[in-house]
Each structure stands twice: as C-alpha cells, then as structure tokens.
Amino acid sequence: MERKGEAPVFVKVEDYKDVIDIIELLRSKINEAKETLGNLKEMKNQEDSELERWNATLHEIERKIDNIDKTLLDPQGAW
C-alpha cells in the first residue's frame, strides 16, 4: 500500500521470504510465551489456593488452642 507522497518499496523475493519466516518465528515465540505465562498463572493460582488452605488450618488450630487454654485457666467453668 502506497502512502501519499511516498515511493513504493521494492524488496527482493528472497528478502521478503526471510522477513515472512522471521515474522512466523516471532509469532511462534509469542505463542510460546503466552502459553508459559498461562502455565505460570495456573501455578500461582494453585499456590494461592494452597496457602489459603494452610492459613485456614492454622486459624482452626489456633481456635482449638484458645479453647484448650480457656478450659485450663477456668476448669470450673468448663464443667
């Protein structure tokens, strides 16, 4: 496509094919990078989920320890 005031650009067929090959390679690398990024996001989501479970477990343990502590400090109130 020729722009107003610009002369057409002529490229050797061999150079054109090289450029097309390079563009295809770049697209392939971009797709690989997108796939890798998707895998990293999935792994991060799994990590976040696991950390949330650990956090919930720690809170549950803490709650149970608090109940045991209250029972030991006020044995008459527990019976």
N, CA, C and O atoms as a printed pandas DataFrame, in Angstrom:
     atom_number atom_name residue_name chain_id  residue_number  x_coord  y_coord  z_coord
0              1         N          MET        A               1    0.846   -1.175    0.000
1              2        CA          MET        A               1    0.000    0.000    0.000
2              3         C          MET        A               1    0.891    1.239    0.000
3              4         O          MET        A               1    1.772    1.389    0.847
4              5         N          GLU        A               2    0.655    2.084   -0.927
5              6        CA          GLU        A               2    1.469    3.281   -1.089
6              7         C          GLU        A               2    0.817    4.432   -0.336
7              8         O          GLU        A               2   -0.382    4.681   -0.461
8              9         N          ARG        A               3    1.629    5.121    0.439
9             10        CA          ARG        A               3    1.113    6.285    1.167
10            11         C          ARG        A               3    1.324    7.522    0.305
11            12         O          ARG        A               3    2.202    7.574   -0.557
12            13         N          LYS        A               4    0.508    8.485    0.566
13            14        CA          LYS        A               4    0.586    9.737   -0.190
14            15         C          LYS        A               4    1.972   10.365   -0.014
15            16         O          LYS        A               4    2.417   10.570    1.116
16            17         N          GLY        A               5    2.634   10.661   -1.086
17            18        CA          GLY        A               5    3.927   11.311   -1.028
18            19         C          GLY        A               5    5.094   10.372   -0.824
19            20         O          GLY        A               5    6.234   10.829   -0.743
20            21         N          GLU        A               6    4.849    9.064   -0.737
21            22        CA          GLU        A               6    5.932    8.100   -0.537
22            23         C          GLU        A               6    6.045    7.211   -1.762
23            24         O          GLU        A               6    5.052    6.854   -2.396
24            25         N          ALA        A               7    7.269    6.871   -2.073
25            26        CA          ALA        A               7    7.508    5.990   -3.212
26            27         C          ALA        A               7    7.343    4.544   -2.762
27            28         O          ALA        A               7    7.585    4.233   -1.595
28            29         N          PRO        A               8    6.938    3.659   -3.662
29            30        CA          PRO        A               8    6.815    2.247   -3.291
30            31         C          PRO        A               8    8.174    1.661   -2.923
31            32         O          PRO        A               8    9.214    2.095   -3.418
32            33         N          VAL        A               9    8.137    0.672   -2.049
33            34        CA          VAL        A               9    9.359   -0.004   -1.616
34            35         C          VAL        A               9    9.430   -1.345   -2.330
35            36         O          VAL        A               9    8.479   -2.127   -2.328
36            37         N          PHE        A              10   10.569   -1.583   -2.932
37            38        CA          PHE        A              10   10.759   -2.851   -3.618
38            39         C          PHE        A              10   11.700   -3.715   -2.796
39            40         O          PHE        A              10   12.738   -3.251   -2.324
40            41         N          VAL        A              11   11.327   -4.974   -2.631
41            42        CA          VAL        A              11   12.119   -5.901   -1.831
42            43         C          VAL        A              11   12.376   -7.143   -2.678
43            44         O          VAL        A              11   11.493   -7.619   -3.392
44            45         N          LYS        A              12   13.584   -7.651   -2.587
45            46        CA          LYS        A              12   13.890   -8.895   -3.289
46            47         C          LYS        A              12   13.011  -10.007   -2.734
47            48         O          LYS        A              12   12.696  -10.028   -1.544
48            49         N          VAL        A              13   12.620  -10.924   -3.601
49            50        CA          VAL        A              13   11.767  -12.035   -3.191
50            51         C          VAL        A              13   12.423  -12.839   -2.071
51            52         O          VAL        A              13   11.744  -13.251   -1.131
52            53         N          GLU        A              14   13.738  -13.068   -2.159
53            54        CA          GLU        A              14   14.440  -13.833   -1.123
54            55         C          GLU        A              14   14.358  -13.107    0.221
55            56         O          GLU        A              14   14.125  -13.725    1.260
56            57         N          ASP        A              15   14.555  -11.774    0.183
57            58        CA          ASP        A              15   14.475  -10.986    1.417
58            59         C          ASP        A              15   13.056  -11.020    1.975
59            60         O          ASP        A              15   12.863  -11.108    3.188
60            61         N          TYR        A              16   12.072  -10.951    1.093
61            62        CA          TYR        A              16   10.667  -10.987    1.505
62            63         C          TYR        A              16   10.369  -12.311    2.218
63            64         O          TYR        A              16    9.724  -12.335    3.267
64            65         N          LYS        A              17   10.844  -13.395    1.635
65            66        CA          LYS        A              17   10.627  -14.707    2.252
66            67         C          LYS        A              17   11.313  -14.784    3.614
67            68         O          LYS        A              17   10.764  -15.354    4.557
68            69         N          ASP        A              18   12.507  -14.213    3.715
69            70        CA          ASP        A              18   13.210  -14.189    5.005
70            71         C          ASP        A              18   12.406  -13.413    6.047
71            72         O          ASP        A              18   12.286  -13.837    7.197
72            73         N          VAL        A              19   11.864  -12.285    5.633
73            74        CA          VAL        A              19   11.065  -11.466    6.556
74            75         C          VAL        A              19    9.830  -12.245    6.996
75            76         O          VAL        A              19    9.485  -12.241    8.178
76            77         N          ILE        A              20    9.172  -12.901    6.074
77            78        CA          ILE        A              20    7.981  -13.704    6.398
78            79         C          ILE        A              20    8.355  -14.814    7.372
79            80         O          ILE        A              20    7.625  -15.061    8.333
80            81         N          ASP        A              21    9.474  -15.483    7.142
81            82        CA          ASP        A              21    9.940  -16.544    8.046
82            83         C          ASP        A              21   10.218  -15.991    9.445
83            84         O          ASP        A              21    9.869  -16.608   10.451
84            85         N          ILE        A              22   10.848  -14.826    9.487
85            86        CA          ILE        A              22   11.149  -14.209   10.793
86            87         C          ILE        A              22    9.860  -13.840   11.513
87            88         O          ILE        A              22    9.749  -14.045   12.722
88            89         N          ILE        A              23    8.899  -13.306   10.799
89            90        CA          ILE        A              23    7.609  -12.952   11.413
90            91         C          ILE        A              23    6.916  -14.197   11.944
91            92         O          ILE        A              23    6.356  -14.170   13.040
92            93         N          GLU        A              24    6.943  -15.280   11.189
93            94        CA          GLU        A              24    6.342  -16.535   11.656
94            95         C          GLU        A              24    7.046  -17.045   12.908
95            96         O          GLU        A              24    6.399  -17.521   13.840
96            97         N          LEU        A              25    8.377  -16.944   12.926
97            98        CA          LEU        A              25    9.137  -17.354   14.096
98            99         C          LEU        A              25    8.760  -16.495   15.306
99           100         O          LEU        A              25    8.577  -17.013   16.408
100          101         N          LEU        A              26    8.646  -15.189   15.095
101          102        CA          LEU        A              26    8.253  -14.288   16.187
102          103         C          LEU        A              26    6.860  -14.633   16.722
103          104         O          LEU        A              26    6.642  -14.658   17.933
104          105         N          ARG        A              27    5.930  -14.895   15.815
105          106        CA          ARG        A              27    4.575  -15.285   16.250
106          107         C          ARG        A              27    4.613  -16.581   17.069
107          108         O          ARG        A              27    3.913  -16.717   18.073
108          109         N          SER        A              28    5.437  -17.519   16.622
109          110        CA          SER        A              28    5.580  -18.781   17.339
110          111         C          SER        A              28    6.135  -18.543   18.745
111          112         O          SER        A              28    5.659  -19.127   19.718
112          113         N          LYS        A              29    7.139  -17.683   18.836
113          114        CA          LYS        A              29    7.745  -17.379   20.145
114          115         C          LYS        A              29    6.750  -16.644   21.045
115          116         O          LYS        A              29    6.708  -16.879   22.252
116          117         N          ILE        A              30    5.958  -15.761   20.457
117          118        CA          ILE        A              30    4.929  -15.066   21.237
118          119         C          ILE        A              30    3.913  -16.060   21.768
119          120         O          ILE        A              30    3.503  -15.965   22.925
120          121         N          ASN        A              31    3.501  -17.010   20.943
121          122        CA          ASN        A              31    2.547  -18.030   21.395
122          123         C          ASN        A              31    3.146  -18.890   22.506
123          124         O          ASN        A              31    2.456  -19.244   23.462
124          125         N          GLU        A              32    4.436  -19.225   22.380
125          126        CA          GLU        A              32    5.105  -19.987   23.438
126          127         C          GLU        A              32    5.135  -19.183   24.732
127          128         O          GLU        A              32    4.901  -19.726   25.812
128          129         N          ALA        A              33    5.423  -17.890   24.619
129          130        CA          ALA        A              33    5.466  -17.027   25.803
130          131         C          ALA        A              33    4.088  -16.925   26.442
131          132         O          ALA        A              33    3.976  -16.941   27.667
132          133         N          LYS        A              34    3.031  -16.820   25.625
133          134        CA          LYS        A              34    1.663  -16.771   26.159
134          135         C          LYS        A              34    1.324  -18.071   26.892
135          136         O          LYS        A              34    0.714  -18.050   27.961
136          137         N          GLU        A              35    1.724  -19.195   26.308
137          138        CA          GLU        A              35    1.466  -20.488   26.939
138          139         C          GLU        A              35    2.202  -20.596   28.269
139          140         O          GLU        A              35    1.642  -21.059   29.263
140          141         N          THR        A              36    3.461  -20.166   28.278
141          142        CA          THR        A              36    4.250  -20.184   29.519
142          143         C          THR        A              36    3.616  -19.288   30.566
143          144         O          THR        A              36    3.522  -19.666   31.733
144          145         N          LEU        A              37    3.179  -18.104   30.160
145          146        CA          LEU        A              37    2.519  -17.184   31.089
146          147         C          LEU        A              37    1.238  -17.793   31.640
147          148         O          LEU        A              37    0.944  -17.658   32.827
148          149         N          GLY        A              38    0.481  -18.457   30.787
149          150        CA          GLY        A              38   -0.739  -19.131   31.247
150          151         C          GLY        A              38   -0.417  -20.211   32.270
151          152         O          GLY        A              38   -1.114  -20.346   33.276
152          153         N          ASN        A              39    0.643  -20.985   32.014
153          154        CA          ASN        A              39    1.051  -22.030   32.962
154          155         C          ASN        A              39    1.483  -21.417   34.293
155          156         O          ASN        A              39    1.153  -21.940   35.358
156          157         N          LEU        A              40    2.220  -20.309   34.230
157          158        CA          LEU        A              40    2.650  -19.640   35.462
158          159         C          LEU        A              40    1.462  -19.106   36.250
159          160         O          LEU        A              40    1.440  -19.191   37.477
160          161         N          LYS        A              41    0.475  -18.556   35.549
161          162        CA          LYS        A              41   -0.732  -18.062   36.229
162          163         C          LYS        A              41   -1.462  -19.206   36.916
163          164         O          LYS        A              41   -1.925  -19.066   38.048
164          165         N          GLU        A              42   -1.562  -20.337   36.228
165          166        CA          GLU        A              42   -2.232  -21.504   36.803
166          167         C          GLU        A              42   -1.487  -21.987   38.051
167          168         O          GLU        A              42   -2.104  -22.307   39.067
168          169         N          MET        A              43   -0.156  -22.035   37.962
169          170        CA          MET        A              43    0.639  -22.457   39.116
170          171         C          MET        A              43    0.467  -21.477   40.272
171          172         O          MET        A              43    0.375  -21.896   41.426
172          173         N          LYS        A              44    0.423  -20.189   39.980
173          174        CA          LYS        A              44    0.237  -19.173   41.022
174          175         C          LYS        A              44   -1.125  -19.343   41.678
175          176         O          LYS        A              44   -1.242  -19.252   42.900
176          177         N          ASN        A              45   -2.153  -19.589   40.875
177          178        CA          ASN        A              45   -3.496  -19.807   41.436
178          179         C          ASN        A              45   -3.513  -21.026   42.354
179          180         O          ASN        A              45   -4.139  -21.001   43.413
180          181         N          GLN        A              46   -2.822  -22.096   41.947
181          182        CA          GLN        A              46   -2.745  -23.296   42.778
182          183         C          GLN        A              46   -1.998  -22.991   44.073
183          184         O          GLN        A              46   -2.402  -23.433   45.149
184          185         N          GLU        A              47   -0.901  -22.231   43.964
185          186        CA          GLU        A              47   -0.151  -21.844   45.164
186          187         C          GLU        A              47   -1.014  -21.015   46.103
187          188         O          GLU        A              47   -1.041  -21.256   47.310
188          189         N          ASP        A              48   -1.722  -20.035   45.540
189          190        CA          ASP        A              48   -2.583  -19.175   46.350
190          191         C          ASP        A              48   -3.659  -19.995   47.060
191          192         O          ASP        A              48   -3.968  -19.755   48.227
192          193         N          SER        A              49   -4.218  -20.952   46.348
193          194        CA          SER        A              49   -5.239  -21.815   46.932
194          195         C          SER        A              49   -4.664  -22.644   48.075
195          196         O          SER        A              49   -5.285  -22.778   49.129
196          197         N          GLU        A              50   -3.482  -23.193   47.861
197          198        CA          GLU        A              50   -2.828  -23.999   48.896
198          199         C          GLU        A              50   -2.479  -23.141   50.112
199          200         O          GLU        A              50   -2.672  -23.572   51.249
200          201         N          LEU        A              51   -1.975  -21.947   49.886
201          202        CA          LEU        A              51   -1.655  -21.045   51.000
202          203         C          LEU        A              51   -2.918  -20.673   51.790
203          204         O          LEU        A              51   -2.881  -20.560   53.015
204          205         N          GLU        A              52   -4.013  -20.489   51.088
205          206        CA          GLU        A              52   -5.279  -20.174   51.763
206          207         C          GLU        A              52   -5.730  -21.348   52.636
207          208         O          GLU        A              52   -6.236  -21.145   53.740
208          209         N          ARG        A              53   -5.547  -22.565   52.145
209          210        CA          ARG        A              53   -5.901  -23.750   52.957
210          211         C          ARG        A              53   -5.010  -23.827   54.194
211          212         O          ARG        A              53   -5.488  -24.113   55.292
212          213         N          TRP        A              54   -3.719  -23.574   54.015
213          214        CA          TRP        A              54   -2.807  -23.597   55.159
214          215         C          TRP        A              54   -3.215  -22.535   56.177
215          216         O          TRP        A              54   -3.218  -22.790   57.381
216          217         N          ASN        A              55   -3.557  -21.355   55.692
217          218        CA          ASN        A              55   -3.974  -20.276   56.573
218          219         C          ASN        A              55   -5.229  -20.672   57.352
219          220         O          ASN        A              55   -5.312  -20.435   58.557
220          221         N          ALA        A              56   -6.197  -21.269   56.674
221          222        CA          ALA        A              56   -7.430  -21.706   57.336
222          223         C          ALA        A              56   -7.125  -22.775   58.382
223          224         O          ALA        A              56   -7.707  -22.768   59.466
224          225         N          THR        A              57   -6.220  -23.689   58.061
225          226        CA          THR        A              57   -5.844  -24.742   59.012
226          227         C          THR        A              57   -5.181  -24.144   60.245
227          228         O          THR        A              57   -5.472  -24.549   61.371
228          229         N          LEU        A              58   -4.291  -23.181   60.033
229          230        CA          LEU        A              58   -3.630  -22.527   61.172
230          231         C          LEU        A              58   -4.637  -21.795   62.057
231          232         O          LEU        A              58   -4.533  -21.836   63.282
232          233         N          HIS        A              59   -5.607  -21.129   61.441
233          234        CA          HIS        A              59   -6.634  -20.441   62.231
234          235         C          HIS        A              59   -7.467  -21.439   63.037
235          236         O          HIS        A              59   -7.828  -21.169   64.182
236          237         N          GLU        A              60   -7.767  -22.579   62.444
237          238        CA          GLU        A              60   -8.534  -23.619   63.145
238          239         C          GLU        A              60   -7.726  -24.157   64.330
239          240         O          GLU        A              60   -8.269  -24.336   65.421
240          241         N          ILE        A              61   -6.463  -24.407   64.123
241          242        CA          ILE        A              61   -5.594  -24.889   65.210
242          243         C          ILE        A              61   -5.510  -23.838   66.305
243          244         O          ILE        A              61   -5.589  -24.159   67.491
244          245         N          GLU        A              62   -5.349  -22.593   65.909
245          246        CA          GLU        A              62   -5.276  -21.501   66.889
246          247         C          GLU        A              62   -6.567  -21.417   67.708
247          248         O          GLU        A              62   -6.517  -21.220   68.922
248          249         N          ARG        A              63   -7.712  -21.565   67.056
249          250        CA          ARG        A              63   -9.002  -21.537   67.751
250          251         C          ARG        A              63   -9.096  -22.680   68.764
251          252         O          ARG        A              63   -9.564  -22.485   69.886
252          253         N          LYS        A              64   -8.654  -23.858   68.365
253          254        CA          LYS        A              64   -8.697  -25.011   69.269
254          255         C          LYS        A              64   -7.757  -24.811   70.455
255          256         O          LYS        A              64   -8.100  -25.155   71.586
256          257         N          ILE        A              65   -6.578  -24.258   70.201
257          258        CA          ILE        A              65   -5.637  -23.999   71.298
258          259         C          ILE        A              65   -6.223  -22.963   72.258
259          260         O          ILE        A              65   -6.073  -23.094   73.473
260          261         N          ASP        A              66   -6.884  -21.942   71.726
261          262        CA          ASP        A              66   -7.531  -20.939   72.583
262          263         C          ASP        A              66   -8.598  -21.587   73.465
263          264         O          ASP        A              66   -8.717  -21.250   74.643
264          265         N          ASN        A              67   -9.369  -22.511   72.906
265          266        CA          ASN        A              67  -10.398  -23.212   73.693
266          267         C          ASN        A              67   -9.763  -24.067   74.793
267          268         O          ASN        A              67  -10.256  -24.101   75.920
268          269         N          ILE        A              68   -8.679  -24.749   74.464
269          270        CA          ILE        A              68   -7.977  -25.563   75.464
270          271         C          ILE        A              68   -7.427  -24.659   76.557
271          272         O          ILE        A              68   -7.530  -24.973   77.742
272          273         N          ASP        A              69   -6.845  -23.540   76.158
273          274        CA          ASP        A              69   -6.277  -22.598   77.121
274          275         C          ASP        A              69   -7.366  -22.059   78.052
275          276         O          ASP        A              69   -7.141  -21.971   79.259
276          277         N          LYS        A              70   -8.521  -21.702   77.531
277          278        CA          LYS        A              70   -9.625  -21.209   78.361
278          279         C          LYS        A              70  -10.087  -22.291   79.332
279          280         O          LYS        A              70  -10.386  -22.006   80.491
280          281         N          THR        A              71  -10.142  -23.519   78.861
281          282        CA          THR        A              71  -10.578  -24.629   79.712
282          283         C          THR        A              71   -9.583  -24.851   80.845
283          284         O          THR        A              71   -9.985  -25.092   81.984
284          285         N          LEU        A              72   -8.307  -24.773   80.546
285          286        CA          LEU        A              72   -7.296  -24.991   81.574
286          287         C          LEU        A              72   -7.246  -23.844   82.588
287          288         O          LEU        A              72   -6.964  -24.068   83.765
288          289         N          LEU        A              73   -7.517  -22.623   82.136
289          290        CA          LEU        A              73   -7.473  -21.481   83.045
290          291         C          LEU        A              73   -8.733  -21.361   83.896
291          292         O          LEU        A              73   -8.688  -20.792   84.987
292          293         N          ASP        A              74   -9.843  -21.882   83.417
293          294        CA          ASP        A              74  -11.096  -21.815   84.175
294          295         C          ASP        A              74  -11.740  -23.202   84.200
295          296         O          ASP        A              74  -12.765  -23.433   83.558
296          297         N          PRO        A              75  -11.124  -24.123   84.952
297          298        CA          PRO        A              75  -11.636  -25.506   84.946
298          299         C          PRO        A              75  -13.061  -25.609   85.499
299          300         O          PRO        A              75  -13.805  -26.493   85.073
300          301         N          GLN        A              76  -13.463  -24.756   86.413
301          302        CA          GLN        A              76  -14.816  -24.851   86.975
302          303         C          GLN        A              76  -15.862  -24.440   85.952
303          304         O          GLN        A              76  -16.956  -25.005   85.922
304          305         N          GLY        A              77  -15.539  -23.460   85.113
305          306        CA          GLY        A              77  -16.476  -23.011   84.104
306          307         C          GLY        A              77  -16.687  -24.037   82.995
307          308         O          GLY        A              77  -17.702  -24.012   82.299
308          309         N          ALA        A              78  -15.739  -24.922   82.841
309          310        CA          ALA        A              78  -15.843  -25.926   81.794
310          311         C          ALA        A              78  -16.705  -27.103   82.195
311          312         O          ALA        A              78  -17.140  -27.867   81.334
312          313         N          TRP        A              79  -16.960  -27.266   83.474
313          314        CA          TRP        A              79  -17.731  -28.443   83.930
314          315         C          TRP        A              79  -19.116  -28.066   84.177
315          316         O          TRP        A              79  -19.925  -28.909   84.566
